[in-house]
Amino acid sequence: MPEVIMTGDFTVNPETGLINPARLCLSPNRDARPDDGALELVVLHGISLPPGQFGGPEIEAFFLNKLDWNAHPYFVEIHGMEVSAHLLIRRDGDLLQFVPFNERAWHAGQSHFRGHSNCNDFSIGIELEGEDETNYDDRQYNVLPAVLNALTTAYPQLTMRELAGHSDVAPGRKSDPGPAFDWLRLYNAVEELREKKD
């Protein structure tokens, strides 16, 4: 397993719901959490647009409702969908924030977690640029543990027990982040980061 090399510390401001450093690209696809929508979960996703292609502007455009629906045949299938996530970690490790954590992002859809439905109400959605069968990039494994550390510091009720894949909260409907995502590597990286900070 490659050694985890941290790319920098992240901090979360619980008042604003923003993480720094990150590029802020506010999505219109967000709304208020319900009054009882305390943060209880982080959901990891995988996304590539068009499917299997990386590095283009399409994911950002999709979350901002600016995607050119005629630019690729696949886009007919998602035409008109209004989707967002709190964060996107690109394959090069670049971090983008689309929704403040104290607002609801539209990422999980019909979903359940530990007896609760509508995971968007109480979760943070993190998209990783990738797809089910392609290994995620080392730089994503560098950034994601630091992001999770910042989130669990700002919101102590969140721990690694409150971490799930989209496939876990929407089984049968969603498969991401898929078998290509190395959960053990993530857990080890988070533990290593915590040991360095102690």
C-alpha positions as CSV (number, residue, x, y, z in Angstrom):
1,M,0.0,0.0,0.0
2,P,1.4,3.4,-0.9
3,E,2.4,5.7,2.0
4,V,-0.2,8.3,2.7
5,I,1.3,11.8,2.2
6,M,-1.0,14.5,3.5
7,T,-1.5,17.4,1.1
8,G,-2.4,19.9,3.8
9,D,-4.8,20.4,6.7
10,F,-8.4,21.2,6.3
11,T,-10.6,23.1,8.8
12,V,-14.4,23.2,9.0
13,N,-16.3,26.2,10.4
14,P,-19.4,24.8,12.0
15,E,-21.1,28.2,11.9
16,T,-20.7,28.7,8.1
17,G,-20.6,25.0,7.2
18,L,-17.6,25.6,5.0
19,I,-14.3,23.8,4.7
20,N,-11.0,25.4,3.9
21,P,-9.1,25.2,1.7
22,A,-11.6,24.4,-1.0
23,R,-13.0,26.0,-4.1
24,L,-16.5,27.2,-3.3
25,C,-19.0,26.7,-6.2
26,L,-22.4,27.1,-4.6
27,S,-25.0,24.8,-6.2
28,P,-28.7,25.8,-6.5
29,N,-29.5,22.2,-5.7
30,R,-29.7,22.6,-2.0
31,D,-32.2,23.5,0.7
32,A,-32.7,23.7,4.5
33,R,-32.3,20.6,6.6
34,P,-35.3,19.7,8.7
35,D,-35.3,21.0,12.2
36,D,-34.4,17.5,13.5
37,G,-31.8,17.0,10.8
38,A,-28.7,16.7,13.0
39,L,-25.7,15.4,11.2
40,E,-25.4,11.7,11.7
41,L,-23.8,10.3,8.5
42,V,-21.2,10.8,5.8
43,V,-22.0,9.2,2.4
44,L,-19.2,8.5,-0.1
45,H,-20.1,8.5,-3.8
46,G,-18.3,7.9,-7.0
47,I,-19.1,10.0,-10.1
48,S,-17.7,10.4,-13.6
49,L,-19.3,12.4,-16.5
50,P,-19.5,11.1,-19.1
51,P,-19.2,7.7,-17.5
52,G,-15.6,6.5,-17.3
53,Q,-14.2,9.8,-18.3
54,F,-12.2,12.0,-15.9
55,G,-10.9,15.5,-15.7
56,G,-13.5,17.5,-17.6
57,P,-15.9,20.3,-16.4
58,E,-19.0,18.1,-16.7
59,I,-19.4,17.2,-13.0
60,E,-19.1,20.8,-11.8
61,A,-21.5,21.9,-14.6
62,F,-24.0,19.1,-13.6
63,F,-24.1,20.2,-10.0
64,L,-24.5,23.9,-11.0
65,N,-27.3,23.1,-13.5
66,K,-25.1,24.2,-16.4
67,L,-24.5,20.9,-18.1
68,D,-24.9,20.9,-21.9
69,W,-27.4,18.1,-22.3
70,N,-26.5,17.7,-26.0
71,A,-22.7,17.3,-25.4
72,H,-22.8,13.5,-24.9
73,P,-25.4,10.8,-25.6
74,Y,-25.4,9.7,-22.0
75,F,-26.6,13.1,-20.8
76,V,-30.1,12.2,-22.3
77,E,-30.4,9.8,-19.3
78,I,-29.8,12.4,-16.7
79,H,-31.4,15.3,-18.5
80,G,-33.1,17.7,-16.1
81,M,-31.9,16.0,-12.9
82,E,-31.0,18.4,-10.1
83,V,-28.2,16.9,-8.1
84,S,-25.5,18.2,-5.8
85,A,-23.1,17.0,-3.1
86,H,-21.4,18.9,-0.3
87,L,-18.0,18.1,-1.6
88,L,-16.2,16.8,-4.7
89,I,-12.7,15.4,-4.6
90,R,-11.3,15.3,-8.1
91,R,-8.7,12.7,-9.1
92,D,-5.9,15.2,-8.8
93,G,-7.0,15.9,-5.2
94,D,-8.6,19.2,-5.9
95,L,-11.4,19.9,-3.4
96,L,-14.7,21.7,-4.4
97,Q,-17.5,22.5,-2.1
98,F,-21.0,22.9,-3.6
99,V,-23.2,23.0,-0.5
100,P,-22.4,24.2,3.1
101,F,-22.6,21.3,5.6
102,N,-25.4,23.0,7.5
103,E,-27.6,22.8,4.4
104,R,-29.1,19.8,2.7
105,A,-27.4,18.6,-0.5
106,W,-29.4,16.5,-3.0
107,H,-27.0,13.5,-3.2
108,A,-28.5,10.3,-1.8
109,G,-32.0,10.2,-3.3
110,Q,-34.3,7.5,-1.9
111,S,-32.2,6.0,0.9
112,H,-32.1,4.4,4.3
113,F,-29.5,4.2,7.1
114,R,-30.0,2.4,10.4
115,G,-33.8,2.6,10.3
116,H,-33.9,6.2,9.1
117,S,-35.0,7.2,5.6
118,N,-34.2,10.2,3.5
119,C,-30.4,10.3,4.2
120,N,-30.1,13.8,2.7
121,D,-31.8,15.1,5.8
122,F,-29.0,14.1,8.1
123,S,-25.9,13.4,6.0
124,I,-22.9,15.0,4.3
125,G,-22.3,13.8,0.7
126,I,-18.8,13.5,-0.6
127,E,-18.3,12.7,-4.3
128,L,-15.1,11.1,-5.5
129,E,-14.3,11.5,-9.2
130,G,-14.2,7.9,-10.3
131,E,-16.3,4.9,-11.2
132,D,-16.9,1.5,-9.8
133,E,-14.3,-0.5,-11.6
134,T,-11.4,2.0,-11.9
135,N,-9.0,2.4,-9.0
136,Y,-9.3,5.7,-7.3
137,D,-6.3,8.0,-7.4
138,D,-3.7,8.1,-4.6
139,R,-4.2,11.8,-4.3
140,Q,-7.9,11.2,-3.4
141,Y,-6.8,8.8,-0.7
142,N,-4.5,11.6,0.6
143,V,-7.2,14.3,0.7
144,L,-10.2,12.2,1.9
145,P,-8.8,11.2,5.3
146,A,-7.9,14.8,6.0
147,V,-11.4,16.0,5.0
148,L,-13.0,13.3,7.3
149,N,-10.7,14.3,10.1
150,A,-11.8,18.0,9.8
151,L,-15.4,16.9,9.7
152,T,-15.2,14.7,12.8
153,T,-13.4,17.5,14.6
154,A,-16.1,20.1,13.7
155,Y,-19.0,17.7,14.3
156,P,-17.9,15.3,17.1
157,Q,-21.1,13.2,16.7
158,L,-19.6,11.9,13.4
159,T,-17.1,9.1,13.6
160,M,-15.9,6.4,11.2
161,R,-19.0,4.4,12.3
162,E,-21.1,7.0,10.6
163,L,-19.5,6.5,7.2
164,A,-21.2,4.6,4.4
165,G,-21.1,4.2,0.6
166,H,-24.0,5.3,-1.6
167,S,-24.5,1.5,-2.2
168,D,-25.0,1.0,1.5
169,V,-27.8,3.6,1.9
170,A,-29.4,2.8,-1.5
171,P,-28.7,-1.0,-2.0
172,G,-29.8,-2.4,-5.3
173,R,-30.3,1.1,-6.7
174,K,-26.7,2.4,-6.4
175,S,-23.4,0.7,-6.6
176,D,-20.9,3.5,-5.9
177,P,-18.2,4.1,-4.8
178,G,-17.9,0.5,-6.0
179,P,-15.4,-2.4,-5.6
180,A,-12.6,-0.2,-6.8
181,F,-12.8,1.9,-3.6
182,D,-10.4,0.6,-1.0
183,W,-12.2,1.0,2.4
184,L,-9.4,-0.6,4.4
185,R,-6.9,1.9,2.9
186,L,-9.2,4.8,3.9
187,Y,-9.6,3.4,7.5
188,N,-5.8,2.9,7.8
189,A,-5.1,6.4,6.5
190,V,-7.6,8.0,8.9
191,E,-6.0,6.1,11.8
192,E,-2.5,7.1,10.7
193,L,-3.5,10.7,10.5
194,R,-5.0,10.6,14.0
195,E,-1.8,9.0,15.4
196,K,0.3,11.8,13.9
197,K,-1.9,14.4,15.5
198,D,-1.9,12.8,19.0
